[in-house]
Amino acid sequence: MGDKVKTTAEAVEAAAMPKVREVHVDPKTANASKKPVPKGVAKTPVDKKSPAQWAYERIIMYLKNFEEQLDNEHEVAMGFTGGDAGVLRIEGMGYYDPDIVTFYGSDPTGSKTQLVQHVSQLNVMLRALPKSIERAEPNRIGFRLAEELDAEESDAEEEA
């Protein structure tokens, strides 16, 4: 009885929306799944995205959620799994269709660093590092990347 008949438009919209589920021991923990999805992510149906674009957009949502939980003294960084590669302070991110994701940044010594990774090998461990002393405010790359996704959506709407 409680089932609602969906219009074709509603069914198409539901298919385009990403599905995510997260559970934490502390129910007050901020979940990326509880945050609004940037318009640029919801614009293209999941089945129309390359694995690289899909991974890129999801990582942005996790980055932004992680940064929202940091204090003003910390910035997001990425720890590498396996090997002795260490940590990369995330300063940029991109993808190359159909299957490459890249992270730009610096290591703890300040050396310029870039990780280029195939989506089938993607493992991202987010870490909080003390912010660079020379900056008054911490960098918030997740927020910047999410803004860029929304700007892409606005640009596409203006072109239409």
PyMOL commands that place a pseudoatom at each C-alpha (Angstrom):
pseudoatom trace, name=CA, resn=MET, resi=1, chain=A, elem=C, hetatm=0, pos=[0.000, 0.000, 0.000]
pseudoatom trace, name=CA, resn=GLY, resi=2, chain=A, elem=C, hetatm=0, pos=[2.801, 2.414, 0.841]
pseudoatom trace, name=CA, resn=ASP, resi=3, chain=A, elem=C, hetatm=0, pos=[4.489, 1.854, -2.536]
pseudoatom trace, name=CA, resn=LYS, resi=4, chain=A, elem=C, hetatm=0, pos=[4.535, 4.938, -4.678]
pseudoatom trace, name=CA, resn=VAL, resi=5, chain=A, elem=C, hetatm=0, pos=[4.403, 4.665, -8.439]
pseudoatom trace, name=CA, resn=LYS, resi=6, chain=A, elem=C, hetatm=0, pos=[7.376, 6.482, -9.920]
pseudoatom trace, name=CA, resn=THR, resi=7, chain=A, elem=C, hetatm=0, pos=[7.249, 8.556, -13.051]
pseudoatom trace, name=CA, resn=THR, resi=8, chain=A, elem=C, hetatm=0, pos=[9.827, 7.850, -15.739]
pseudoatom trace, name=CA, resn=ALA, resi=9, chain=A, elem=C, hetatm=0, pos=[11.660, 11.045, -14.767]
pseudoatom trace, name=CA, resn=GLU, resi=10, chain=A, elem=C, hetatm=0, pos=[11.819, 9.967, -11.112]
pseudoatom trace, name=CA, resn=ALA, resi=11, chain=A, elem=C, hetatm=0, pos=[13.121, 6.518, -12.094]
pseudoatom trace, name=CA, resn=VAL, resi=12, chain=A, elem=C, hetatm=0, pos=[15.820, 8.051, -14.312]
pseudoatom trace, name=CA, resn=GLU, resi=13, chain=A, elem=C, hetatm=0, pos=[16.803, 10.497, -11.549]
pseudoatom trace, name=CA, resn=ALA, resi=14, chain=A, elem=C, hetatm=0, pos=[17.014, 7.673, -8.978]
pseudoatom trace, name=CA, resn=ALA, resi=15, chain=A, elem=C, hetatm=0, pos=[19.247, 5.646, -11.317]
pseudoatom trace, name=CA, resn=ALA, resi=16, chain=A, elem=C, hetatm=0, pos=[21.608, 8.613, -11.687]
pseudoatom trace, name=CA, resn=MET, resi=17, chain=A, elem=C, hetatm=0, pos=[22.063, 9.138, -7.954]
pseudoatom trace, name=CA, resn=PRO, resi=18, chain=A, elem=C, hetatm=0, pos=[25.008, 7.407, -6.303]
pseudoatom trace, name=CA, resn=LYS, resi=19, chain=A, elem=C, hetatm=0, pos=[24.210, 4.873, -3.624]
pseudoatom trace, name=CA, resn=VAL, resi=20, chain=A, elem=C, hetatm=0, pos=[26.330, 4.733, -0.494]
pseudoatom trace, name=CA, resn=ARG, resi=21, chain=A, elem=C, hetatm=0, pos=[26.056, 3.281, 2.999]
pseudoatom trace, name=CA, resn=GLU, resi=22, chain=A, elem=C, hetatm=0, pos=[28.278, 3.904, 6.023]
pseudoatom trace, name=CA, resn=VAL, resi=23, chain=A, elem=C, hetatm=0, pos=[27.964, 2.795, 9.621]
pseudoatom trace, name=CA, resn=HIS, resi=24, chain=A, elem=C, hetatm=0, pos=[30.218, 3.862, 12.516]
pseudoatom trace, name=CA, resn=VAL, resi=25, chain=A, elem=C, hetatm=0, pos=[30.438, 2.789, 16.136]
pseudoatom trace, name=CA, resn=ASP, resi=26, chain=A, elem=C, hetatm=0, pos=[29.594, 6.353, 17.186]
pseudoatom trace, name=CA, resn=PRO, resi=27, chain=A, elem=C, hetatm=0, pos=[26.313, 7.318, 15.481]
pseudoatom trace, name=CA, resn=LYS, resi=28, chain=A, elem=C, hetatm=0, pos=[27.338, 11.006, 15.698]
pseudoatom trace, name=CA, resn=THR, resi=29, chain=A, elem=C, hetatm=0, pos=[30.273, 10.412, 13.349]
pseudoatom trace, name=CA, resn=ALA, resi=30, chain=A, elem=C, hetatm=0, pos=[29.902, 12.454, 10.161]
pseudoatom trace, name=CA, resn=ASN, resi=31, chain=A, elem=C, hetatm=0, pos=[29.172, 10.180, 7.211]
pseudoatom trace, name=CA, resn=ALA, resi=32, chain=A, elem=C, hetatm=0, pos=[29.771, 11.152, 3.599]
pseudoatom trace, name=CA, resn=SER, resi=33, chain=A, elem=C, hetatm=0, pos=[26.505, 9.327, 2.866]
pseudoatom trace, name=CA, resn=LYS, resi=34, chain=A, elem=C, hetatm=0, pos=[24.566, 11.896, 4.939]
pseudoatom trace, name=CA, resn=LYS, resi=35, chain=A, elem=C, hetatm=0, pos=[25.966, 14.872, 2.996]
pseudoatom trace, name=CA, resn=PRO, resi=36, chain=A, elem=C, hetatm=0, pos=[24.356, 16.361, -0.100]
pseudoatom trace, name=CA, resn=VAL, resi=37, chain=A, elem=C, hetatm=0, pos=[25.877, 15.067, -3.306]
pseudoatom trace, name=CA, resn=PRO, resi=38, chain=A, elem=C, hetatm=0, pos=[27.468, 17.847, -5.396]
pseudoatom trace, name=CA, resn=LYS, resi=39, chain=A, elem=C, hetatm=0, pos=[25.298, 18.690, -8.411]
pseudoatom trace, name=CA, resn=GLY, resi=40, chain=A, elem=C, hetatm=0, pos=[28.135, 17.795, -10.766]
pseudoatom trace, name=CA, resn=VAL, resi=41, chain=A, elem=C, hetatm=0, pos=[28.159, 14.227, -9.413]
pseudoatom trace, name=CA, resn=ALA, resi=42, chain=A, elem=C, hetatm=0, pos=[24.418, 13.683, -9.741]
pseudoatom trace, name=CA, resn=LYS, resi=43, chain=A, elem=C, hetatm=0, pos=[24.268, 15.172, -13.261]
pseudoatom trace, name=CA, resn=THR, resi=44, chain=A, elem=C, hetatm=0, pos=[25.615, 12.125, -15.120]
pseudoatom trace, name=CA, resn=PRO, resi=45, chain=A, elem=C, hetatm=0, pos=[24.090, 8.684, -14.513]
pseudoatom trace, name=CA, resn=VAL, resi=46, chain=A, elem=C, hetatm=0, pos=[26.481, 6.251, -12.840]
pseudoatom trace, name=CA, resn=ASP, resi=47, chain=A, elem=C, hetatm=0, pos=[26.389, 3.860, -15.808]
pseudoatom trace, name=CA, resn=LYS, resi=48, chain=A, elem=C, hetatm=0, pos=[27.564, 6.677, -18.129]
pseudoatom trace, name=CA, resn=LYS, resi=49, chain=A, elem=C, hetatm=0, pos=[30.703, 7.493, -16.104]
pseudoatom trace, name=CA, resn=SER, resi=50, chain=A, elem=C, hetatm=0, pos=[34.122, 5.999, -16.668]
pseudoatom trace, name=CA, resn=PRO, resi=51, chain=A, elem=C, hetatm=0, pos=[35.640, 4.124, -13.728]
pseudoatom trace, name=CA, resn=ALA, resi=52, chain=A, elem=C, hetatm=0, pos=[38.136, 7.009, -13.370]
pseudoatom trace, name=CA, resn=GLN, resi=53, chain=A, elem=C, hetatm=0, pos=[35.453, 9.716, -13.219]
pseudoatom trace, name=CA, resn=TRP, resi=54, chain=A, elem=C, hetatm=0, pos=[33.350, 7.694, -10.808]
pseudoatom trace, name=CA, resn=ALA, resi=55, chain=A, elem=C, hetatm=0, pos=[36.321, 7.053, -8.480]
pseudoatom trace, name=CA, resn=TYR, resi=56, chain=A, elem=C, hetatm=0, pos=[37.375, 10.725, -8.683]
pseudoatom trace, name=CA, resn=GLU, resi=57, chain=A, elem=C, hetatm=0, pos=[33.930, 12.006, -7.705]
pseudoatom trace, name=CA, resn=ARG, resi=58, chain=A, elem=C, hetatm=0, pos=[33.512, 9.578, -4.822]
pseudoatom trace, name=CA, resn=ILE, resi=59, chain=A, elem=C, hetatm=0, pos=[36.951, 10.354, -3.416]
pseudoatom trace, name=CA, resn=ILE, resi=60, chain=A, elem=C, hetatm=0, pos=[36.061, 14.068, -3.497]
pseudoatom trace, name=CA, resn=MET, resi=61, chain=A, elem=C, hetatm=0, pos=[33.021, 13.382, -1.315]
pseudoatom trace, name=CA, resn=TYR, resi=62, chain=A, elem=C, hetatm=0, pos=[35.149, 11.406, 1.163]
pseudoatom trace, name=CA, resn=LEU, resi=63, chain=A, elem=C, hetatm=0, pos=[37.863, 14.092, 1.183]
pseudoatom trace, name=CA, resn=LYS, resi=64, chain=A, elem=C, hetatm=0, pos=[35.362, 16.847, 1.924]
pseudoatom trace, name=CA, resn=ASN, resi=65, chain=A, elem=C, hetatm=0, pos=[33.722, 14.822, 4.697]
pseudoatom trace, name=CA, resn=PHE, resi=66, chain=A, elem=C, hetatm=0, pos=[37.137, 14.050, 6.227]
pseudoatom trace, name=CA, resn=GLU, resi=67, chain=A, elem=C, hetatm=0, pos=[38.146, 17.726, 6.143]
pseudoatom trace, name=CA, resn=GLU, resi=68, chain=A, elem=C, hetatm=0, pos=[34.907, 18.772, 7.825]
pseudoatom trace, name=CA, resn=GLN, resi=69, chain=A, elem=C, hetatm=0, pos=[36.037, 16.765, 10.845]
pseudoatom trace, name=CA, resn=LEU, resi=70, chain=A, elem=C, hetatm=0, pos=[39.485, 18.400, 11.073]
pseudoatom trace, name=CA, resn=ASP, resi=71, chain=A, elem=C, hetatm=0, pos=[40.395, 21.307, 13.294]
pseudoatom trace, name=CA, resn=ASN, resi=72, chain=A, elem=C, hetatm=0, pos=[42.106, 24.418, 11.937]
pseudoatom trace, name=CA, resn=GLU, resi=73, chain=A, elem=C, hetatm=0, pos=[45.551, 23.012, 12.731]
pseudoatom trace, name=CA, resn=HIS, resi=74, chain=A, elem=C, hetatm=0, pos=[45.342, 19.997, 10.389]
pseudoatom trace, name=CA, resn=GLU, resi=75, chain=A, elem=C, hetatm=0, pos=[45.083, 19.282, 6.664]
pseudoatom trace, name=CA, resn=VAL, resi=76, chain=A, elem=C, hetatm=0, pos=[44.218, 16.131, 4.763]
pseudoatom trace, name=CA, resn=ALA, resi=77, chain=A, elem=C, hetatm=0, pos=[46.994, 13.895, 3.506]
pseudoatom trace, name=CA, resn=MET, resi=78, chain=A, elem=C, hetatm=0, pos=[47.063, 10.477, 1.953]
pseudoatom trace, name=CA, resn=GLY, resi=79, chain=A, elem=C, hetatm=0, pos=[48.997, 7.535, 3.348]
pseudoatom trace, name=CA, resn=PHE, resi=80, chain=A, elem=C, hetatm=0, pos=[50.225, 4.963, 0.853]
pseudoatom trace, name=CA, resn=THR, resi=81, chain=A, elem=C, hetatm=0, pos=[49.455, 1.313, 1.332]
pseudoatom trace, name=CA, resn=GLY, resi=82, chain=A, elem=C, hetatm=0, pos=[52.362, -1.089, 0.850]
pseudoatom trace, name=CA, resn=GLY, resi=83, chain=A, elem=C, hetatm=0, pos=[55.966, -0.090, 0.292]
pseudoatom trace, name=CA, resn=ASP, resi=84, chain=A, elem=C, hetatm=0, pos=[57.845, 2.826, 1.809]
pseudoatom trace, name=CA, resn=ALA, resi=85, chain=A, elem=C, hetatm=0, pos=[56.291, 5.630, -0.238]
pseudoatom trace, name=CA, resn=GLY, resi=86, chain=A, elem=C, hetatm=0, pos=[55.062, 7.441, 2.889]
pseudoatom trace, name=CA, resn=VAL, resi=87, chain=A, elem=C, hetatm=0, pos=[52.506, 10.239, 2.948]
pseudoatom trace, name=CA, resn=LEU, resi=88, chain=A, elem=C, hetatm=0, pos=[51.323, 12.793, 0.373]
pseudoatom trace, name=CA, resn=ARG, resi=89, chain=A, elem=C, hetatm=0, pos=[49.753, 16.089, 1.491]
pseudoatom trace, name=CA, resn=ILE, resi=90, chain=A, elem=C, hetatm=0, pos=[46.881, 16.333, -1.028]
pseudoatom trace, name=CA, resn=GLU, resi=91, chain=A, elem=C, hetatm=0, pos=[47.014, 19.598, -2.969]
pseudoatom trace, name=CA, resn=GLY, resi=92, chain=A, elem=C, hetatm=0, pos=[45.212, 18.494, -6.126]
pseudoatom trace, name=CA, resn=MET, resi=93, chain=A, elem=C, hetatm=0, pos=[43.474, 15.579, -7.744]
pseudoatom trace, name=CA, resn=GLY, resi=94, chain=A, elem=C, hetatm=0, pos=[42.403, 14.532, -11.229]
pseudoatom trace, name=CA, resn=TYR, resi=95, chain=A, elem=C, hetatm=0, pos=[41.509, 11.662, -13.495]
pseudoatom trace, name=CA, resn=TYR, resi=96, chain=A, elem=C, hetatm=0, pos=[42.303, 10.520, -17.009]
pseudoatom trace, name=CA, resn=ASP, resi=97, chain=A, elem=C, hetatm=0, pos=[39.556, 8.493, -18.684]
pseudoatom trace, name=CA, resn=PRO, resi=98, chain=A, elem=C, hetatm=0, pos=[38.897, 5.707, -18.674]
pseudoatom trace, name=CA, resn=ASP, resi=99, chain=A, elem=C, hetatm=0, pos=[40.812, 4.343, -15.695]
pseudoatom trace, name=CA, resn=ILE, resi=100, chain=A, elem=C, hetatm=0, pos=[43.528, 6.568, -14.148]
pseudoatom trace, name=CA, resn=VAL, resi=101, chain=A, elem=C, hetatm=0, pos=[43.236, 8.701, -11.000]
pseudoatom trace, name=CA, resn=THR, resi=102, chain=A, elem=C, hetatm=0, pos=[46.043, 11.033, -9.914]
pseudoatom trace, name=CA, resn=PHE, resi=103, chain=A, elem=C, hetatm=0, pos=[46.858, 12.892, -6.707]
pseudoatom trace, name=CA, resn=TYR, resi=104, chain=A, elem=C, hetatm=0, pos=[49.170, 15.929, -6.594]
pseudoatom trace, name=CA, resn=GLY, resi=105, chain=A, elem=C, hetatm=0, pos=[50.875, 17.209, -3.478]
pseudoatom trace, name=CA, resn=SER, resi=106, chain=A, elem=C, hetatm=0, pos=[54.002, 17.167, -1.399]
pseudoatom trace, name=CA, resn=ASP, resi=107, chain=A, elem=C, hetatm=0, pos=[55.634, 14.766, 1.017]
pseudoatom trace, name=CA, resn=PRO, resi=108, chain=A, elem=C, hetatm=0, pos=[56.479, 15.673, 4.645]
pseudoatom trace, name=CA, resn=THR, resi=109, chain=A, elem=C, hetatm=0, pos=[59.825, 17.168, 3.533]
pseudoatom trace, name=CA, resn=GLY, resi=110, chain=A, elem=C, hetatm=0, pos=[58.028, 19.503, 1.103]
pseudoatom trace, name=CA, resn=SER, resi=111, chain=A, elem=C, hetatm=0, pos=[59.133, 17.634, -2.041]
pseudoatom trace, name=CA, resn=LYS, resi=112, chain=A, elem=C, hetatm=0, pos=[56.688, 17.790, -4.943]
pseudoatom trace, name=CA, resn=THR, resi=113, chain=A, elem=C, hetatm=0, pos=[54.874, 14.458, -5.219]
pseudoatom trace, name=CA, resn=GLN, resi=114, chain=A, elem=C, hetatm=0, pos=[52.350, 12.900, -7.608]
pseudoatom trace, name=CA, resn=LEU, resi=115, chain=A, elem=C, hetatm=0, pos=[50.630, 9.530, -7.464]
pseudoatom trace, name=CA, resn=VAL, resi=116, chain=A, elem=C, hetatm=0, pos=[49.194, 8.117, -10.695]
pseudoatom trace, name=CA, resn=GLN, resi=117, chain=A, elem=C, hetatm=0, pos=[47.093, 5.041, -10.089]
pseudoatom trace, name=CA, resn=HIS, resi=118, chain=A, elem=C, hetatm=0, pos=[44.852, 2.685, -12.046]
pseudoatom trace, name=CA, resn=VAL, resi=119, chain=A, elem=C, hetatm=0, pos=[41.364, 2.506, -10.530]
pseudoatom trace, name=CA, resn=SER, resi=120, chain=A, elem=C, hetatm=0, pos=[41.684, -1.266, -10.066]
pseudoatom trace, name=CA, resn=GLN, resi=121, chain=A, elem=C, hetatm=0, pos=[44.620, -0.607, -7.698]
pseudoatom trace, name=CA, resn=LEU, resi=122, chain=A, elem=C, hetatm=0, pos=[43.046, 2.342, -5.894]
pseudoatom trace, name=CA, resn=ASN, resi=123, chain=A, elem=C, hetatm=0, pos=[43.561, 2.413, -2.135]
pseudoatom trace, name=CA, resn=VAL, resi=124, chain=A, elem=C, hetatm=0, pos=[43.336, 5.775, -0.407]
pseudoatom trace, name=CA, resn=MET, resi=125, chain=A, elem=C, hetatm=0, pos=[44.028, 6.170, 3.293]
pseudoatom trace, name=CA, resn=LEU, resi=126, chain=A, elem=C, hetatm=0, pos=[43.138, 9.687, 4.442]
pseudoatom trace, name=CA, resn=ARG, resi=127, chain=A, elem=C, hetatm=0, pos=[45.280, 11.092, 7.258]
pseudoatom trace, name=CA, resn=ALA, resi=128, chain=A, elem=C, hetatm=0, pos=[45.352, 14.326, 9.202]
pseudoatom trace, name=CA, resn=LEU, resi=129, chain=A, elem=C, hetatm=0, pos=[48.705, 16.127, 9.176]
pseudoatom trace, name=CA, resn=PRO, resi=130, chain=A, elem=C, hetatm=0, pos=[49.558, 19.377, 10.943]
pseudoatom trace, name=CA, resn=LYS, resi=131, chain=A, elem=C, hetatm=0, pos=[49.064, 22.260, 8.508]
pseudoatom trace, name=CA, resn=SER, resi=132, chain=A, elem=C, hetatm=0, pos=[52.055, 24.022, 7.048]
pseudoatom trace, name=CA, resn=ILE, resi=133, chain=A, elem=C, hetatm=0, pos=[53.312, 26.662, 9.459]
pseudoatom trace, name=CA, resn=GLU, resi=134, chain=A, elem=C, hetatm=0, pos=[53.643, 29.381, 6.798]
pseudoatom trace, name=CA, resn=ARG, resi=135, chain=A, elem=C, hetatm=0, pos=[49.886, 29.398, 6.122]
pseudoatom trace, name=CA, resn=ALA, resi=136, chain=A, elem=C, hetatm=0, pos=[47.387, 30.961, 8.518]
pseudoatom trace, name=CA, resn=GLU, resi=137, chain=A, elem=C, hetatm=0, pos=[44.504, 28.790, 7.264]
pseudoatom trace, name=CA, resn=PRO, resi=138, chain=A, elem=C, hetatm=0, pos=[44.671, 25.089, 6.381]
pseudoatom trace, name=CA, resn=ASN, resi=139, chain=A, elem=C, hetatm=0, pos=[44.230, 24.034, 2.759]
pseudoatom trace, name=CA, resn=ARG, resi=140, chain=A, elem=C, hetatm=0, pos=[40.867, 22.344, 2.149]
pseudoatom trace, name=CA, resn=ILE, resi=141, chain=A, elem=C, hetatm=0, pos=[41.266, 20.480, -1.142]
pseudoatom trace, name=CA, resn=GLY, resi=142, chain=A, elem=C, hetatm=0, pos=[38.046, 18.453, -0.690]
pseudoatom trace, name=CA, resn=PHE, resi=143, chain=A, elem=C, hetatm=0, pos=[35.996, 21.651, -0.483]
pseudoatom trace, name=CA, resn=ARG, resi=144, chain=A, elem=C, hetatm=0, pos=[37.792, 23.093, -3.540]
pseudoatom trace, name=CA, resn=LEU, resi=145, chain=A, elem=C, hetatm=0, pos=[37.220, 19.927, -5.587]
pseudoatom trace, name=CA, resn=ALA, resi=146, chain=A, elem=C, hetatm=0, pos=[33.513, 19.810, -4.622]
pseudoatom trace, name=CA, resn=GLU, resi=147, chain=A, elem=C, hetatm=0, pos=[33.138, 23.484, -5.635]
pseudoatom trace, name=CA, resn=GLU, resi=148, chain=A, elem=C, hetatm=0, pos=[34.694, 22.635, -8.995]
pseudoatom trace, name=CA, resn=LEU, resi=149, chain=A, elem=C, hetatm=0, pos=[32.158, 19.834, -9.554]
pseudoatom trace, name=CA, resn=ASP, resi=150, chain=A, elem=C, hetatm=0, pos=[29.317, 22.263, -8.835]
pseudoatom trace, name=CA, resn=ALA, resi=151, chain=A, elem=C, hetatm=0, pos=[30.889, 24.872, -11.142]
pseudoatom trace, name=CA, resn=GLU, resi=152, chain=A, elem=C, hetatm=0, pos=[30.997, 22.290, -13.967]
pseudoatom trace, name=CA, resn=GLU, resi=153, chain=A, elem=C, hetatm=0, pos=[27.263, 21.721, -13.461]
pseudoatom trace, name=CA, resn=SER, resi=154, chain=A, elem=C, hetatm=0, pos=[26.554, 25.486, -13.583]
pseudoatom trace, name=CA, resn=ASP, resi=155, chain=A, elem=C, hetatm=0, pos=[28.631, 25.849, -16.757]
pseudoatom trace, name=CA, resn=ALA, resi=156, chain=A, elem=C, hetatm=0, pos=[26.744, 22.963, -18.400]
pseudoatom trace, name=CA, resn=GLU, resi=157, chain=A, elem=C, hetatm=0, pos=[23.383, 24.533, -17.473]
pseudoatom trace, name=CA, resn=GLU, resi=158, chain=A, elem=C, hetatm=0, pos=[24.446, 27.886, -19.004]
pseudoatom trace, name=CA, resn=GLU, resi=159, chain=A, elem=C, hetatm=0, pos=[25.488, 26.179, -22.254]
pseudoatom trace, name=CA, resn=ALA, resi=160, chain=A, elem=C, hetatm=0, pos=[22.107, 24.417, -22.559]
for i in range(1, 160): cmd.bond("trace and resi %d" % i, "trace and resi %d" % (i + 1))
show_as sticks, trace
zoom trace
